[in-house]
Amino acid sequence: MRFLAMIIAILAPCQAANILVEPVIKPKKVIKARITAYWAHPRQDEWTSRYESSTGKRLVSGKTCAVDPKIIKYGSRVKVNGKTYVAKDTGTAVVAKKASYGKAPVIDLFFSTQKQAMIELNRVGRYAWVEVEN
């Protein structure tokens, strides 16, 4: 009987450890969004031209985007047609869903130049199914 109790005492922690090691699956949501772009132009607002977001984070061309934080949390990874962006910024037109006439969430992709922005918008299209990972 003691032998059986010892075996159980040795194996029980191993089973508990297996349960704790399982990876946590991050929730993903897929939404249809209106895709727009903005770029660092000196005549735009002073923050964008300095590559600074409304949250104080640094904007990175082709890697960051502006979102409505009520729909997509800051720091979320947003996958648009196979390319991943990080939600670091917002804007009044994005929150008001101006580009979609209030019908769909707007995701505003950031680029250094207008040329880069237009190339990406031509690739992506006006609307896209986007995958959001918190």
C-alpha positions in Angstrom: 0.0 0.0 0.0 2.9 2.4 0.8 4.4 1.6 -2.5 1.2 2.6 -4.3 1.0 5.8 -2.3 4.6 6.7 -3.2 3.9 6.1 -6.9 0.8 8.3 -6.8 2.8 11.0 -4.9 5.5 11.0 -7.6 3.2 10.9 -10.6 0.6 13.4 -9.5 2.8 16.5 -9.8 3.8 15.5 -13.3 0.2 15.4 -14.5 -0.4 18.8 -12.9 2.6 20.2 -14.7 1.4 18.9 -18.0 -1.8 20.8 -17.6 0.0 24.1 -16.8 2.3 23.8 -19.8 -0.4 23.9 -22.4 -0.1 27.0 -24.6 -2.7 29.8 -24.2 -4.5 30.4 -27.4 -5.0 34.1 -28.0 -8.5 35.0 -29.2 -8.8 36.2 -32.7 -11.7 38.0 -34.3 -12.3 38.6 -38.0 -14.0 41.8 -39.1 -14.8 43.5 -42.4 -13.2 47.0 -42.3 -12.7 50.0 -44.6 -9.0 50.4 -45.3 -7.4 53.8 -45.6 -3.9 55.2 -45.3 -2.1 58.2 -44.0 1.5 59.3 -44.3 4.1 61.6 -42.6 3.7 64.8 -44.6 5.0 68.1 -43.1 1.6 69.8 -43.8 -0.3 67.1 -41.8 -0.6 67.4 -38.0 2.6 68.0 -36.1 2.6 64.5 -34.5 2.3 62.5 -37.6 5.1 64.4 -39.4 7.3 63.6 -36.3 6.2 59.9 -36.5 4.5 60.1 -33.2 1.1 58.6 -32.5 -1.8 59.9 -30.4 -0.8 57.4 -27.7 2.8 58.6 -27.6 4.2 55.6 -29.4 6.5 55.8 -32.4 4.8 55.3 -35.8 6.7 52.8 -38.1 6.0 53.0 -41.8 4.2 49.9 -43.1 3.9 48.4 -39.6 1.5 50.6 -37.6 -2.1 51.6 -38.0 -4.8 53.8 -36.5 -8.0 52.2 -35.2 -11.0 53.0 -33.0 -9.8 51.7 -29.6 -13.4 50.8 -28.7 -13.4 48.2 -31.5 -9.7 47.2 -31.7 -7.5 47.6 -28.6 -4.2 49.5 -28.8 -1.3 47.0 -29.2 -3.4 44.5 -31.1 -2.0 42.9 -34.2 -4.1 43.6 -37.2 -3.6 41.3 -40.2 -4.7 42.9 -43.5 -4.3 40.7 -46.6 -1.4 38.8 -45.1 0.5 41.8 -43.8 0.5 42.5 -40.0 0.2 46.0 -38.5 0.2 47.0 -34.8 -2.6 49.3 -33.6 -0.9 52.3 -32.1 -2.8 55.4 -33.2 -6.4 56.8 -33.6 -8.0 59.8 -35.2 -11.3 61.5 -35.3 -12.1 60.3 -38.9 -11.2 56.7 -37.8 -13.5 56.8 -34.8 -16.3 58.5 -36.7 -16.0 55.9 -39.5 -16.0 58.7 -42.0 -14.5 56.7 -44.9 -17.2 54.0 -44.6 -20.0 56.5 -44.0 -20.5 55.1 -40.6 -21.1 51.5 -41.8 -17.9 49.7 -41.1 -14.8 50.1 -38.8 -12.0 52.0 -40.4 -8.3 50.9 -40.2 -5.9 53.7 -41.3 -2.5 52.3 -42.3 0.6 54.5 -41.7 3.4 55.0 -44.3 6.3 57.4 -44.7 5.3 58.6 -48.2 2.1 59.0 -50.2 3.6 56.7 -52.9 4.0 53.9 -50.4 0.5 54.4 -49.1 -1.0 54.3 -52.6 0.9 51.1 -53.6 -0.4 49.4 -50.4 -4.0 50.6 -50.9 -4.0 49.3 -54.5 -2.8 45.9 -53.2 -5.3 45.7 -50.3 -8.4 47.4 -51.8 -11.0 49.6 -50.2 -12.6 46.9 -47.9 -10.9 43.9 -46.5 -11.5 41.1 -44.0 -9.0 41.7 -41.3 -7.9 39.4 -38.5 -7.4 41.0 -35.1 -5.3 39.4 -32.4 -5.3 40.9 -28.9 
